[in-house]
Amino acid sequence: MDARTPWPFGPLQPYSYDLTMFDPPWPTEMRSAKGEEKSSVGKYGKMEFSEIGAMPVGMLGKPDSVLFTWCTWPLILHGGDPKERYRDFNAGRSKVGEVLHRLGARYVTGGAWFKRTVTGKAAFGTGYRVRTTCEPFLLSIFGNPDSRGARRSRNVIESIEENAFDGLRRGHSQKPEEAYAWCECYMPAGSRFCEIFSRTSRPRWDTWGLQAGMFDPVVYLDGRPADLGLTVRAAFGGAA
């Protein structure tokens, strides 16, 4: 990050966090405009890989820290542009991996959130070849962080295995409570957490994003709805 570039993350302090959860608006490409309207792009826009990689996300974590990155299966390896009949496909390339490299993180492993409906059934999404029921996350590190909690992360709220967990599918891109619980269990006691491109406030987590607090509960004060996330969003000045 250039010293002349303003710090983009508002009140979040550099080099302060033990784990950063990162959920960027990946540039998902669909075959048609109709498909993109239904995708994440239609819900909250997108950033190019180069723009995501240029963000100083690596400066949020302590020298020894963890980066938890949400992704989608089609983007992990480069399958080509669907609008161009996939002619530039190259499974030997990972644009997401290139972003992690630019952030200065070393990829180590990953896992998945298995999505459930309110009745406990598998929550099926869309897909050209298979309908997805889970969303992957990539675990990367800076330095050599202490993840002594990793040994006790098995079966965190009906976890399938150590690196997977069940969780209720709610609003578009709204992550399950089990994901945050998994992170808190994975890290040592007293760790500090932040979420970039957050949409929900949570105790013990500092958050940043254009839609920060979007899924916070609403209570009524003096007969009028009072958004509990208002203070959070005001602190960030609506920055993306």
C-alpha positions in Angstrom: 0.0 0.0 0.0 1.4 3.4 -1.0 2.0 5.7 1.9 0.0 8.4 0.1 -3.1 6.1 -0.2 -5.7 6.8 2.5 -6.4 3.9 4.8 -9.7 2.4 3.4 -11.0 0.6 6.5 -12.1 3.5 8.6 -11.6 2.9 12.3 -10.2 -0.6 12.0 -6.6 -0.4 13.1 -3.7 -1.9 11.0 -1.9 -5.0 12.3 -4.5 -5.5 15.0 -6.3 -8.7 14.3 -5.6 -12.4 14.8 -8.2 -13.5 12.2 -9.7 -11.6 9.3 -12.8 -12.9 7.5 -12.8 -11.7 3.9 -15.9 -11.9 1.7 -15.2 -9.8 -1.4 -17.7 -9.2 -4.2 -15.9 -11.6 -6.6 -16.5 -10.9 -10.4 -18.8 -13.8 -11.0 -19.6 -14.3 -14.7 -22.8 -15.8 -16.0 -23.9 -16.9 -19.4 -26.6 -14.2 -19.7 -27.8 -10.9 -18.2 -30.8 -12.7 -16.7 -28.4 -15.1 -14.9 -26.4 -12.2 -13.5 -29.5 -10.6 -12.2 -30.0 -13.6 -9.9 -26.3 -13.9 -9.0 -24.3 -12.0 -6.4 -23.4 -9.4 -9.1 -27.1 -8.5 -9.3 -27.4 -8.3 -5.5 -24.4 -6.1 -4.6 -22.2 -5.6 -7.6 -18.7 -6.8 -8.1 -15.0 -5.9 -8.1 -12.4 -7.0 -10.5 -9.7 -9.5 -9.3 -7.1 -6.8 -9.7 -9.1 -4.4 -7.5 -9.6 -7.0 -4.8 -5.9 -7.9 -4.8 -5.0 -4.3 -4.4 -6.9 -3.9 -1.1 -4.5 -3.7 1.9 -6.3 -6.6 3.6 -3.0 -8.1 4.6 -2.3 -5.0 6.7 -5.3 -5.7 9.0 -3.8 -8.8 10.5 -1.0 -9.1 13.0 2.3 -10.3 11.6 1.2 -13.8 12.6 -2.5 -14.1 11.7 -5.1 -16.0 9.8 -7.1 -15.0 6.7 -10.5 -16.7 6.2 -11.7 -16.1 2.6 -15.1 -16.9 1.3 -15.2 -18.0 -2.3 -17.3 -20.0 -4.8 -16.5 -23.3 -6.5 -16.4 -22.0 -10.1 -13.8 -19.4 -9.2 -11.3 -21.5 -7.4 -9.8 -22.7 -10.7 -10.1 -20.7 -13.9 -12.8 -22.5 -16.0 -13.0 -19.8 -18.6 -15.4 -17.0 -19.5 -18.9 -18.4 -20.0 -19.7 -15.5 -22.3 -16.9 -16.5 -24.6 -17.7 -20.2 -24.6 -15.0 -20.8 -22.0 -12.3 -20.6 -24.7 -9.7 -19.2 -22.2 -10.1 -22.0 -19.7 -7.0 -22.9 -17.7 -7.3 -25.1 -14.7 -3.6 -24.5 -14.1 -4.5 -20.9 -13.1 -6.4 -19.6 -10.1 -7.4 -16.0 -10.2 -8.5 -16.3 -6.5 -5.1 -17.7 -5.7 -3.4 -14.8 -7.4 -5.4 -12.4 -5.2 -4.3 -14.2 -2.1 -0.7 -14.0 -3.3 -1.0 -10.3 -3.9 -2.4 -9.9 -0.4 0.8 -11.6 0.9 -1.0 -14.6 2.3 0.1 -18.2 2.2 -2.8 -20.6 1.4 -2.8 -23.6 3.7 -6.2 -25.4 3.5 -9.9 -24.9 3.2 -13.3 -26.1 4.1 -17.0 -25.6 3.4 -20.3 -24.4 4.8 -23.1 -27.0 4.1 -26.3 -25.0 3.7 -29.5 -26.0 5.4 -33.1 -24.9 5.1 -35.2 -24.0 8.2 -36.4 -27.6 8.2 -32.9 -29.0 8.2 -32.9 -30.2 4.6 -30.1 -29.5 2.1 -30.5 -26.0 0.6 -29.9 -26.3 -3.1 -28.5 -23.3 -5.1 -27.9 -22.9 -8.8 -25.3 -24.3 -11.1 -24.7 -25.2 -14.8 -23.4 -28.7 -14.1 -24.4 -29.4 -10.5 -26.6 -27.5 -8.1 -24.5 -26.4 -5.2 -25.4 -27.1 -1.6 -22.2 -25.8 0.0 -19.9 -22.7 -0.1 -16.1 -23.1 0.2 -13.8 -21.0 2.3 -10.0 -20.8 1.9 -7.7 -20.6 5.0 -4.5 -18.7 4.5 -1.9 -17.4 7.0 0.5 -14.5 7.5 3.6 -15.6 9.3 3.1 -18.5 11.8 -0.1 -17.8 13.8 -1.1 -19.8 16.8 -4.3 -21.8 16.0 -4.2 -23.9 19.1 -8.0 -24.0 19.0 -7.9 -26.0 15.8 -7.7 -29.3 17.7 -11.1 -28.6 19.4 -12.9 -27.3 16.3 -14.4 -30.7 15.4 -18.1 -30.9 15.6 -18.7 -27.2 16.1 -22.5 -27.0 16.0 -23.1 -30.2 14.1 -19.9 -30.0 12.1 -19.5 -32.7 9.4 -15.7 -32.7 9.9 -13.1 -30.4 11.3 -13.1 -28.2 8.2 -16.9 -28.2 7.5 -20.0 -27.1 9.3 -23.7 -27.0 8.8 -25.5 -23.7 8.8 -28.8 -22.1 8.0 -29.1 -20.4 4.6 -30.6 -17.0 5.1 -30.3 -13.7 3.1 -28.2 -13.5 0.0 -24.5 -13.8 1.0 -25.5 -13.7 4.7 -23.1 -16.0 6.4 -24.2 -18.5 9.1 -23.6 -18.0 12.8 -21.7 -21.3 12.7 -19.0 -19.7 10.6 -18.2 -17.2 13.2 -18.4 -19.8 15.9 -15.9 -22.0 13.9 -13.4 -19.1 13.7 -13.7 -18.3 17.4 -13.2 -21.9 18.3 -10.3 -22.2 15.8 -8.3 -19.4 17.4 -6.9 -19.1 20.9 -8.8 -17.4 23.6 -8.5 -13.6 23.5 -8.0 -13.4 19.8 -9.3 -10.3 17.9 -11.5 -10.7 14.8 -12.6 -8.5 12.0 -14.8 -9.0 8.9 -14.3 -7.2 5.6 -17.4 -6.7 3.4 -19.5 -7.6 6.4 -23.3 -7.4 6.4 -23.9 -8.3 10.1 -22.6 -6.9 13.4 -21.4 -9.4 15.9 -20.0 -9.2 19.4 -16.1 -9.5 19.5 -15.9 -8.7 15.8 -15.0 -5.4 14.2 -16.7 -5.0 10.8 -16.4 -2.9 7.6 -18.3 -2.7 4.4 -20.8 -0.8 2.3 -23.6 -3.0 3.7 -22.2 -3.4 7.2 -25.1 -4.0 9.6 -27.6 -4.8 6.8 -28.8 -7.9 8.5 -28.8 -6.5 12.0 -32.1 -6.9 14.0 -34.5 -4.0 14.1 -36.1 -2.9 17.4 -38.7 -0.2 18.1 -38.0 2.8 20.2 -40.8 5.2 20.9 -42.9 3.5 18.2 -40.3 3.9 15.5 -37.9 1.3 14.1 -34.3 1.8 15.3 -31.6 0.1 13.3 -29.1 -1.4 15.8 -26.5 -1.4 13.0 -26.8 2.4 12.4 -23.9 3.3 14.7 -21.7 0.7 13.0 -22.5 2.0 9.5 -22.1 5.6 10.5 -18.7 4.9 11.8 -17.6 3.6 8.4 -19.2 6.6 6.6 -20.8 4.2 4.1 -17.4 3.4 2.5 -17.1 0.2 0.5 
